[in-house]
């Protein structure tokens, strides 16, 4: 028999559109949400879209978890399970599993086109980097024949994240959880469920409880954010703190007086790496990042888009990394723009060292657009998020370094070729 925590009862009773499940490690969010979805599949007329930002193989990562829940419910005979879908034989309702980001880029169009979705689940929702992607899929969940739900499951992160800005910023109250003030969303259309390991003690081994107790004794901040599930004002150990960056408004920038216009391109074709291309106008010994092209698409898309930006900004020079397919891109760009404007770059130090070495220059001389002038979910927004999330401890970055690395390349380019402008 499956015993459910009463804190998750609103999943079954609330008629609100949005459900936000937050909490720290071992808080049973995934378990209870999966059990709820298995129960929901017994209602006719439902098609559930279960997503993660990246999902390489659902039959290895997610579906086994659902199989386990179905077995706990003694309901194996009621379901047909394939490598991408689970269907309830009795009701005809199904759950399909998809990744939002693939090697071809963000798949919002493909996900929006799936007919009949009544419930959208975003697991590990903190990994979804922008509100625009969320909004596009959210607006497609509009079936009249059944209750529509959007369920976000996440470990809270930094307060600049779009989930905080969209759902919590202007609608929350502080609730005492184990002695810590934890924000609880009070937005009228949101059902917020927050749990911790303290709500799940009967299912946690003694060895894990000892690990948690050690964290509590040795690192109270880690305990608050990682275990209790609080929202951080700033990420611990970040190299570039967002609230300390210098900012500017395009309306106040005298574009025509720019002493130089430079760009730097970090090449990527497909996969986990991004094509990163910051564009800086140099004026009175300062570098103003007026544009930032940042894309996970392949070169058939990113190369012409980059060329278009070079022409749009009438850049004086662009340095292009020659790694990966950089040499091919350099050749093509020289043919499309002009040979003297496209410079080849070869990096001899590792990325992390380059980024660390750029810190002082960035903090002293580089200006970024005001938040009010950055469109949520835009390339600029995503690039700046990655820059501000970059950690001094390389193990914390999980390979998400393309934007800060391209920025470091631009700063080195500027400081070496225009050294007379920067004391």
C-alpha positions as CSV (number, residue, x, y, z in Angstrom):
1,X,0.0,0.0,0.0
2,X,1.3,3.5,-0.9
3,X,1.1,6.0,1.9
4,X,0.8,9.6,0.6
5,X,2.0,12.7,2.4
6,X,-1.0,14.9,3.1
7,X,1.0,18.0,2.0
8,X,0.6,16.7,-1.6
9,X,-3.2,16.3,-1.3
10,X,-3.8,19.7,-3.2
11,X,-2.6,18.0,-6.3
12,X,-5.8,16.0,-6.2
13,X,-8.2,18.7,-4.9
14,X,-7.1,22.1,-6.2
15,X,-8.6,23.6,-9.3
16,X,-5.8,26.0,-9.9
17,X,-3.9,26.0,-13.2
18,X,-0.3,26.1,-11.8
19,X,1.2,23.7,-9.3
20,X,4.7,24.5,-8.0
21,X,6.4,21.8,-6.1
22,X,9.5,23.0,-4.3
23,X,11.9,21.7,-1.6
24,X,15.3,20.5,-1.0
25,X,16.9,17.0,-1.3
26,X,14.9,14.0,-0.3
27,X,11.7,16.0,-0.1
28,X,9.6,13.3,-2.1
29,X,8.5,15.8,-4.8
30,X,9.3,13.4,-7.6
31,X,7.7,10.4,-5.9
32,X,4.4,12.1,-5.1
33,X,4.1,13.8,-8.5
34,X,4.7,10.5,-10.3
35,X,2.1,8.8,-8.1
36,X,-0.4,11.6,-8.9
37,X,0.2,11.3,-12.6
38,X,-0.4,7.5,-12.5
39,X,-3.7,8.2,-10.7
40,X,-4.6,10.9,-13.2
41,X,-4.1,8.4,-16.1
42,X,-7.2,6.6,-14.8
43,X,-9.3,9.6,-15.9
44,X,-10.4,9.5,-19.5
45,X,-9.5,12.4,-21.8
46,X,-6.0,13.2,-20.5
47,X,-2.7,13.5,-22.4
48,X,0.2,14.4,-20.1
49,X,3.4,16.0,-21.5
50,X,6.3,15.2,-19.2
51,X,9.4,17.3,-19.9
52,X,12.9,18.0,-18.8
53,X,15.0,20.7,-20.4
54,X,17.3,18.0,-21.6
55,X,16.2,14.4,-21.8
56,X,18.4,12.1,-23.9
57,X,16.7,8.8,-23.3
58,X,13.4,8.6,-21.4
59,X,13.4,4.8,-21.3
60,X,16.6,4.9,-19.3
61,X,16.1,8.0,-17.1
62,X,12.4,8.6,-16.5
63,X,10.2,5.6,-17.5
64,X,11.8,3.2,-15.0
65,X,10.8,5.5,-12.2
66,X,7.2,5.4,-13.5
67,X,7.3,1.6,-13.8
68,X,8.3,1.5,-10.2
69,X,5.3,3.6,-9.1
70,X,3.0,1.5,-11.2
71,X,4.3,-1.6,-9.5
72,X,3.8,0.0,-6.1
73,X,0.2,0.6,-7.1
74,X,-0.1,-3.1,-8.2
75,X,-1.4,-1.8,-11.5
76,X,1.0,-3.3,-14.1
77,X,-1.9,-4.9,-16.0
78,X,-3.6,-1.5,-16.6
79,X,-0.7,0.1,-18.5
80,X,1.1,-0.3,-21.8
81,X,4.7,1.1,-21.6
82,X,6.9,1.9,-24.5
83,X,10.3,3.8,-24.7
84,X,8.5,7.2,-25.0
85,X,5.0,6.8,-23.7
86,X,2.8,5.2,-21.0
87,X,-0.9,4.5,-21.8
88,X,-3.6,3.5,-19.4
89,X,-5.6,0.7,-21.1
90,X,-8.8,1.4,-19.1
91,X,-9.1,5.1,-19.8
92,X,-7.0,5.6,-22.9
93,X,-5.2,8.5,-21.3
94,X,-1.4,8.7,-21.8
95,X,1.8,10.4,-20.7
96,X,4.5,11.2,-23.2
97,X,8.1,12.1,-22.4
98,X,10.1,14.7,-24.3
99,X,13.2,16.9,-23.9
100,X,12.8,20.6,-24.5
101,X,16.3,21.1,-25.8
102,X,17.8,18.8,-28.4
103,X,20.8,19.0,-30.7
104,X,18.7,20.9,-33.2
105,X,17.8,23.6,-30.6
106,X,14.8,24.5,-28.4
107,X,11.8,22.4,-29.6
108,X,8.9,24.6,-28.5
109,X,7.2,24.4,-32.0
110,X,7.3,20.6,-31.9
111,X,5.9,20.5,-28.3
112,X,3.2,23.1,-29.0
113,X,2.0,21.0,-32.0
114,X,1.2,17.9,-29.9
115,X,-2.6,17.7,-29.9
116,X,-4.7,17.3,-26.8
117,X,-2.3,18.0,-24.0
118,X,-4.2,18.6,-20.7
119,X,-1.3,18.5,-18.3
120,X,2.3,19.7,-18.7
121,X,4.9,18.7,-16.2
122,X,8.3,20.4,-16.1
123,X,10.6,18.3,-14.0
124,X,13.8,20.0,-12.8
125,X,12.2,23.2,-13.8
126,X,15.1,25.3,-12.5
127,X,17.0,24.0,-15.6
128,X,14.6,25.7,-18.0
129,X,16.5,28.9,-18.7
130,X,13.9,31.3,-20.0
131,X,10.3,32.4,-19.5
132,X,9.6,32.8,-23.2
133,X,10.0,29.0,-23.8
134,X,7.7,28.3,-20.8
135,X,5.0,30.8,-22.0
136,X,4.9,29.3,-25.5
137,X,4.2,25.8,-24.3
138,X,2.0,27.0,-21.4
139,X,-0.3,28.8,-23.9
140,X,-0.8,25.6,-25.8
141,X,-2.3,23.7,-22.8
142,X,-5.9,24.7,-23.4
143,X,-8.1,21.6,-23.8
144,X,-11.7,22.4,-23.0
145,X,-12.7,18.8,-22.4
146,X,-10.5,18.3,-19.3
147,X,-8.9,20.2,-16.4
148,X,-5.7,21.8,-17.5
149,X,-2.7,21.8,-15.3
150,X,0.9,23.0,-15.5
151,X,3.2,21.4,-12.8
152,X,6.7,22.7,-12.1
153,X,8.9,20.5,-10.0
154,X,12.1,22.2,-8.8
155,X,14.8,22.8,-6.3
156,X,14.7,26.6,-5.7
157,X,17.7,28.5,-7.1
158,X,18.6,32.2,-7.4
159,X,16.0,34.9,-7.2
160,X,17.0,36.3,-10.6
161,X,15.6,33.1,-12.1
162,X,12.5,33.6,-14.3
163,X,10.4,31.3,-12.0
164,X,11.0,33.6,-9.1
165,X,10.4,36.7,-11.1
166,X,7.2,35.3,-12.7
167,X,5.5,33.5,-9.8
168,X,7.1,34.7,-6.5
169,X,8.5,38.2,-6.8
170,X,5.3,40.1,-6.1
171,X,3.3,37.3,-4.5
172,X,4.8,35.5,-1.6
173,X,4.8,35.2,2.2
174,X,7.5,33.9,4.4
175,X,6.8,30.6,6.1
176,X,8.9,29.2,8.9
177,X,10.4,25.8,7.9
178,X,12.7,24.2,10.5
179,X,13.7,27.7,11.7
180,X,14.3,29.2,8.2
181,X,12.1,31.7,6.4
182,X,11.0,30.1,3.2
183,X,9.0,32.0,0.5
184,X,5.6,30.6,-0.2
185,X,3.9,31.7,-3.4
186,X,0.5,33.3,-2.9
187,X,-0.4,34.1,-6.5
188,X,-4.1,33.5,-7.0
189,X,-3.7,30.9,-9.8
190,X,-0.9,28.9,-8.1
191,X,-1.0,26.0,-5.7
192,X,2.4,26.0,-4.1
193,X,3.6,22.8,-2.2
194,X,6.9,23.0,-0.3
195,X,8.3,19.9,1.4
196,X,11.6,18.9,2.9
197,X,13.3,15.7,4.1
198,X,11.6,16.3,7.4
199,X,8.3,15.5,5.7
200,X,9.8,12.2,4.4
201,X,11.8,10.8,7.4
202,X,10.2,7.4,7.3
203,X,11.6,6.8,3.8
204,X,15.1,8.1,4.3
205,X,18.0,5.8,5.4
206,X,20.0,6.5,8.5
207,X,23.1,7.0,6.5
208,X,21.5,9.8,4.4
209,X,20.1,11.4,7.5
210,X,23.6,11.4,9.0
211,X,24.9,13.2,5.8
212,X,22.2,15.8,6.2
213,X,22.9,16.3,9.8
214,X,26.6,16.8,9.0
215,X,25.7,19.5,6.5
216,X,23.4,21.2,9.0
217,X,26.3,21.3,11.6
218,X,29.1,22.4,9.2
219,X,27.4,24.6,6.6
220,X,24.2,26.3,7.6
221,X,23.9,28.2,4.3
222,X,24.1,24.9,2.3
223,X,21.6,23.4,4.7
224,X,19.2,26.3,4.2
225,X,19.3,26.2,0.4
226,X,20.2,22.6,-0.6
227,X,18.3,20.8,2.1
228,X,15.5,23.1,3.3
229,X,15.0,24.6,-0.2
230,X,15.3,28.3,0.2
231,X,15.8,30.8,-2.6
232,X,19.2,32.4,-2.9
233,X,19.8,36.1,-3.3
234,X,23.1,35.3,-5.2
235,X,24.6,32.0,-6.2
236,X,27.4,30.9,-3.8
237,X,30.9,31.3,-5.3
238,X,29.8,33.1,-8.5
239,X,32.6,35.0,-10.3
240,X,30.4,37.8,-11.7
241,X,27.7,38.9,-9.2
242,X,24.8,40.3,-11.2
243,X,24.0,43.1,-8.8
244,X,27.7,44.3,-9.0
245,X,28.0,44.5,-12.7
246,X,28.1,47.9,-14.3
247,X,25.0,48.7,-16.4
248,X,24.0,51.1,-19.1
249,X,21.0,52.2,-21.2
250,X,21.1,52.2,-25.0
251,X,19.4,55.5,-25.0
252,X,22.3,57.1,-23.1
253,X,25.0,55.5,-25.3
254,X,26.5,57.8,-27.9
255,X,26.8,55.1,-30.6
256,X,28.2,57.4,-33.3
257,X,31.2,58.3,-31.1
258,X,32.3,54.7,-30.4
259,X,36.1,54.4,-30.8
260,X,35.8,50.8,-32.0
261,X,33.2,48.0,-32.4
262,X,34.4,44.5,-31.7
263,X,33.0,41.0,-31.5
264,X,34.2,37.6,-30.4
265,X,32.8,34.3,-31.5
266,X,33.1,31.0,-29.6
267,X,32.1,28.4,-32.2
268,X,29.7,25.5,-31.5
269,X,27.8,23.3,-33.9
270,X,25.5,21.0,-32.1
271,X,25.1,19.3,-28.7
272,X,25.5,20.9,-25.3
273,X,27.7,23.8,-26.3
274,X,26.4,27.1,-27.4
275,X,27.5,29.5,-30.1
276,X,28.4,32.6,-28.2
277,X,29.0,36.0,-29.8
278,X,29.2,39.1,-27.6
279,X,29.4,42.5,-29.3
280,X,31.0,45.4,-27.6
281,X,31.2,49.1,-28.5
282,X,34.2,50.8,-27.0
283,X,33.6,54.4,-25.9
284,X,35.8,56.5,-23.5
285,X,37.7,53.5,-22.2
286,X,34.7,51.4,-21.5
287,X,33.2,48.3,-23.3
288,X,29.4,48.4,-23.7
289,X,27.9,45.0,-24.6
290,X,25.2,46.1,-26.9
291,X,24.3,42.7,-28.3
292,X,24.9,39.1,-27.5
293,X,24.1,36.3,-29.9
294,X,23.7,33.0,-28.0
295,X,22.3,29.9,-29.6
296,X,22.3,26.1,-29.3
297,X,21.3,25.7,-33.0
298,X,23.6,24.2,-35.6
299,X,25.9,26.1,-37.9
300,X,23.4,26.3,-40.7
301,X,21.5,28.7,-38.5
302,X,24.2,30.3,-36.3
303,X,26.7,31.2,-39.1
304,X,24.3,33.3,-41.2
305,X,22.8,34.9,-38.1
306,X,26.3,35.9,-36.9
307,X,27.2,37.3,-40.3
308,X,24.0,39.4,-40.2
309,X,25.0,40.8,-36.8
310,X,28.5,41.7,-38.0
311,X,26.9,43.7,-40.9
312,X,24.2,45.2,-38.7
313,X,26.7,46.6,-36.2
314,X,29.3,47.4,-38.8
315,X,31.9,45.8,-36.7
316,X,35.6,46.8,-37.1
317,X,36.8,43.4,-36.2
318,X,35.6,40.0,-35.0
319,X,37.9,37.4,-33.6
320,X,36.7,33.8,-34.2
321,X,38.0,30.8,-32.3
322,X,39.5,28.3,-34.8
323,X,38.7,25.2,-32.7
324,X,35.9,22.8,-33.7
325,X,34.7,24.0,-37.1
326,X,36.1,27.5,-36.6
327,X,38.4,27.4,-39.6
328,X,35.5,26.7,-41.9
329,X,33.4,29.5,-40.3
330,X,36.4,31.9,-40.6
331,X,36.7,31.2,-44.3
332,X,33.0,31.6,-44.9
333,X,32.9,34.9,-42.9
334,X,35.9,36.3,-44.7
335,X,34.1,35.7,-48.0
336,X,30.8,37.2,-46.8
337,X,32.2,40.2,-44.9
338,X,35.9,41.0,-45.6
339,X,39.2,39.2,-44.8
340,X,40.6,42.0,-42.7
341,X,37.7,42.1,-40.3
342,X,37.6,38.4,-39.4
343,X,40.5,37.4,-37.2
344,X,41.4,33.9,-36.2
345,X,41.9,33.1,-32.5
346,X,43.7,30.1,-31.0
347,X,43.4,29.6,-27.2
348,X,46.3,28.1,-25.4
349,X,45.0,28.2,-21.8
350,X,41.9,26.3,-20.6
351,X,38.5,27.9,-20.4
352,X,38.3,28.2,-16.7
353,X,41.6,29.9,-16.4
354,X,40.7,32.4,-19.2
355,X,37.4,33.2,-17.5
356,X,39.0,33.7,-14.1
357,X,41.7,36.0,-15.6
358,X,39.0,38.2,-17.2
359,X,37.2,39.0,-13.9
360,X,38.9,42.2,-13.0
361,X,38.7,43.7,-16.5
362,X,35.0,42.7,-16.7
363,X,34.1,44.2,-13.4
364,X,36.1,47.4,-14.1
365,X,35.5,48.2,-17.7
366,X,32.6,46.2,-19.1
367,X,29.0,47.5,-19.0
368,X,25.8,45.4,-19.6
369,X,22.3,46.5,-20.6
370,X,19.9,47.4,-17.8
371,X,17.6,44.5,-16.9
372,X,14.7,46.6,-18.0
373,X,16.1,46.7,-21.5
374,X,16.8,43.0,-21.8
375,X,13.9,40.9,-23.1
376,X,13.2,37.9,-21.0
377,X,14.4,34.7,-22.7
378,X,16.4,36.6,-25.4
379,X,19.9,35.6,-26.4
380,X,21.3,38.4,-24.3
381,X,19.2,37.3,-21.3
382,X,20.4,33.7,-21.6
383,X,24.0,34.7,-22.0
384,X,24.0,37.0,-19.1
385,X,22.3,34.3,-16.9
386,X,25.2,31.9,-17.8
387,X,27.8,34.6,-17.1
388,X,26.3,35.4,-13.7
389,X,25.9,31.7,-12.8
390,X,29.5,30.9,-13.5
391,X,31.3,29.6,-10.4
392,X,34.8,30.0,-9.2
393,X,34.8,26.3,-8.5
394,X,35.0,24.7,-11.9
395,X,33.2,21.5,-10.6
396,X,30.0,23.6,-10.1
397,X,29.7,24.8,-13.7
398,X,28.7,21.5,-15.4
399,X,30.2,22.7,-18.7
400,X,28.0,25.8,-18.9
401,X,30.8,28.2,-19.8
402,X,30.3,29.3,-23.4
403,X,29.0,32.8,-22.6
404,X,31.6,33.8,-20.0
405,X,34.4,32.2,-22.2
406,X,33.3,34.3,-25.2
407,X,33.2,37.4,-23.0
408,X,36.7,36.6,-21.7
409,X,37.8,36.4,-25.4
410,X,36.3,39.7,-26.2
411,X,38.0,41.4,-23.1
412,X,41.4,40.0,-24.1
413,X,40.9,41.2,-27.7
414,X,40.0,44.7,-26.5
415,X,42.7,45.0,-23.9
416,X,45.4,43.8,-26.2
417,X,44.6,45.7,-29.3
418,X,43.3,48.9,-27.6
419,X,45.7,48.9,-24.6
420,X,46.1,52.7,-24.8
421,X,42.4,53.1,-23.8
422,X,42.6,50.9,-20.6
423,X,45.0,51.9,-17.8
